[in-house]
Amino acid sequence: MTLSAAQERTAERIRSARIVPVLRAPDADAGRVIALRLVAAGLDVLELTATIPGWPDLVAALKAEAPDAMVGLGTVRTAADAQCAVGCGADFLVSPHPVPDARAVAAEADVLFVEGGITPAEIGAAADRGVAKMFPAHLGGPQYLKSVLSVLPGARIVPTGGIAVRDVPAWLDAGAFAVGVGSDVYAADDLEAKVAELRDLIGARP
């Protein structure tokens, strides 16, 4: 399957960012504060999650306050969530596992859908459609990603789940298209210092 030009632009933005913070929060207000701090620190490709109460308001608010940021909605498990996210202005959708109904909504809206999986079959099918999410990535680690890429050369895979900042370089070296990082970034006592540490770790990797 070939992505549309708009979907490819989104995919390239994710690849260029290399790091995608995956944000969970107790409510939309807390999520907004953290998300804006991440954007201000230079991490402007974000995945908010549908587990955040009031997430539709959060997506809309962030798109209004940080219009240059690329905001995705993750943990999309239903067509209804996908439709709501698109309506709120989400730039891309992410699921933790295969969700054909959400996939159809994303295709109709011409929005990139990063579909999740953990087995080679799930990851391969998602990668054939564009960009795949490997979740939960900590189960296999970077060596598992290397093994998967050995049979799926060129696959665009974003490992997410249980990845610490210190481990990001190993995932990029293993061939990750980008890396999803959660609370180790946004829940740090000094978020800005943690982002700076992350930038130092990934350095000038291509």
Long-range contacts (C-beta under 8 A, 24 or more apart in sequence): 1-128, 1-129, 1-130, 3-112, 3-130, 4-110, 6-110, 6-111, 7-110, 7-111, 7-112, 7-130, 10-70, 10-91, 10-92, 10-111, 10-112, 11-112, 11-130, 11-131, 11-156, 13-45, 13-70, 14-45, 14-70, 14-92, 14-114, 14-131, 14-158, 14-177, 14-178, 15-156, 15-177, 15-178, 17-43, 17-44, 17-45, 17-70, 17-178, 18-172, 18-178, 18-179, 18-202, 18-205, 19-43, 19-45, 19-168, 19-178, 19-179, 19-181, 19-185, 19-198, 19-202, 20-45, 20-46, 20-47, 20-72, 20-158, 20-160, 20-178, 20-179, 20-180, 20-181, 21-46, 21-47, 21-180, 21-181, 21-182, 21-185, 21-186, 22-47, 22-49, 22-74, 22-160, 22-180, 22-181, 22-182, 23-47, 23-48, 23-49, 23-52, 23-182, 23-186, 24-49, 24-51, 24-52, 24-182, 24-183, 25-52, 26-52, 26-53, 27-52, 27-53, 27-54, 28-52, 28-53, 28-54, 28-55, 28-57, 28-58, 28-61, 31-55, 31-58, 32-58, 32-61, 32-62, 32-65, 34-186, 34-191, 35-62, 35-66, 35-71, 36-62, 36-65, 36-66, 37-186, 37-191, 37-192, 38-185, 38-186, 38-191, 38-195, 39-66, 39-69, 41-191, 41-192, 41-195, 41-196, 42-195, 42-199, 43-185, 43-195, 44-68, 44-69, 44-70, 45-69, 45-70, 45-72, 45-178, 46-70, 46-71, 46-72, 47-72, 47-73, 47-74, 47-94, 47-180, 48-72, 48-73, 48-74, 49-73, 49-74, 49-75, 50-74, 50-75, 50-76, 50-77, 50-81, 50-85, 51-75, 56-84, 56-85, 56-87, 56-88, 59-85, 59-88, 59-89, 59-90, 60-88, 60-89, 63-88, 63-89, 63-90, 72-114, 76-102, 77-102, 78-102, 79-104, 79-105, 82-106, 82-113, 86-111, 94-133, 95-133, 96-133, 96-135, 97-122, 97-135, 98-122, 98-125, 98-126, 103-129, 114-158, 116-160, 120-148, 120-151, 120-152, 123-148, 123-152, 123-155, 123-157, 124-148, 124-151, 124-152, 124-155, 127-152, 127-155, 127-156, 127-157, 130-156, 131-156, 131-157, 131-158, 131-177, 132-156, 132-157, 132-158, 133-157, 133-158, 133-159, 133-160, 133-180, 134-158, 134-159, 134-160, 134-161, 135-159, 135-160, 135-161, 136-160, 136-161, 136-162, 137-161, 137-162, 137-163, 137-171, 137-180, 138-162, 138-163, 142-167, 142-170, 142-171, 142-173, 142-174, 143-174, 145-171, 145-174, 145-175, 145-176, 146-174, 146-175, 149-174, 149-175, 165-194, 165-197, 165-198, 165-201, 166-201, 168-198, 168-201, 168-202, 169-201, 169-202, 169-203, 169-205, 172-202, 172-205, 173-205
